[in-house]
Amino acid sequence: MVVDDDLKRRVINAIIGRYDSGVIRDVRLVSVEVVEDEDEIRFVFEIESDADPETIGKGYFGLTDRVRKALGDDWRGYFPILRPRIERSAAA
């Protein structure tokens, strides 16, 4: 199966949507790997934020379900593996 730009956009929106407004500055997908024999789709993504780690951690709870919904019907049989990298924003 092909991971297209629309799928990537939906996953990024699901990640951003899990947090309150202003917590996340940016989300970038670093890599997406489909492991067909294990029915997994693995996302490595970077979150840019000024929020403390506790706030980011609380938002991470329930994120897998949001991403599963964002995958849609075509990817229904695949389980998303999420690996975040947190980058602190530089103070201006």
C-alpha positions in Angstrom: 0.0 0.0 0.0 1.1 3.5 -0.7 1.4 6.2 1.9 0.3 9.4 0.1 0.4 13.0 1.1 -3.3 13.0 2.1 -2.7 10.2 4.6 0.3 12.1 6.0 -1.7 15.3 6.4 -4.5 13.4 8.2 -2.1 11.8 10.6 -0.4 15.2 11.3 -3.8 16.8 11.9 -4.8 14.0 14.3 -1.6 14.6 16.3 -2.1 18.3 16.4 -5.8 17.9 17.2 -5.0 15.9 20.3 -3.5 18.9 22.1 -5.1 22.2 23.2 -4.6 25.2 20.9 -1.1 26.6 21.1 0.6 23.6 22.8 2.1 22.3 19.5 4.0 24.7 17.2 4.6 22.1 14.5 4.5 18.4 13.7 6.8 16.8 11.1 6.7 13.2 9.9 10.3 12.1 9.9 9.5 8.6 8.5 6.6 6.3 7.7 7.2 2.6 7.4 4.6 0.0 6.4 5.4 -3.5 7.7 2.8 -5.6 5.8 3.7 -8.9 7.4 3.0 -7.5 10.9 0.1 -5.3 9.8 1.8 -2.2 11.2 2.3 1.3 10.0 5.1 3.0 11.9 5.4 6.8 12.2 8.3 8.7 13.6 7.4 12.3 14.1 8.8 15.4 15.6 6.7 17.7 17.8 7.9 21.3 18.2 6.6 22.8 21.4 7.3 25.1 24.4 5.1 23.0 26.6 6.5 21.0 29.6 7.0 17.3 29.1 4.0 16.5 31.4 1.6 18.4 29.1 3.0 16.6 26.1 2.7 13.3 27.8 -0.9 13.8 28.8 -1.8 14.6 25.2 -0.1 11.4 24.1 -2.7 9.4 25.9 -5.4 8.5 23.4 -3.3 9.5 20.4 -3.1 6.0 18.9 -6.9 5.9 18.6 -7.0 9.2 16.9 -4.4 8.1 14.4 -6.2 4.9 13.7 -9.3 6.9 12.8 -7.2 9.2 10.6 -5.9 6.2 8.7 -9.4 5.5 7.4 -10.9 2.4 5.8 -8.0 1.7 3.5 -5.6 1.2 6.4 -8.1 -0.2 8.9 -6.2 -3.5 9.3 -3.0 -1.8 10.2 -2.0 -0.8 13.7 -0.2 2.5 14.0 3.1 2.5 16.0 3.9 6.1 17.1 7.4 7.2 18.0 7.5 10.9 18.9 10.6 13.1 19.2 10.0 16.3 21.2 11.9 19.4 20.2 11.8 22.4 22.5 11.2 25.7 20.6 13.9 28.3 20.9 12.9 31.3 22.9 12.7 34.5 20.8 
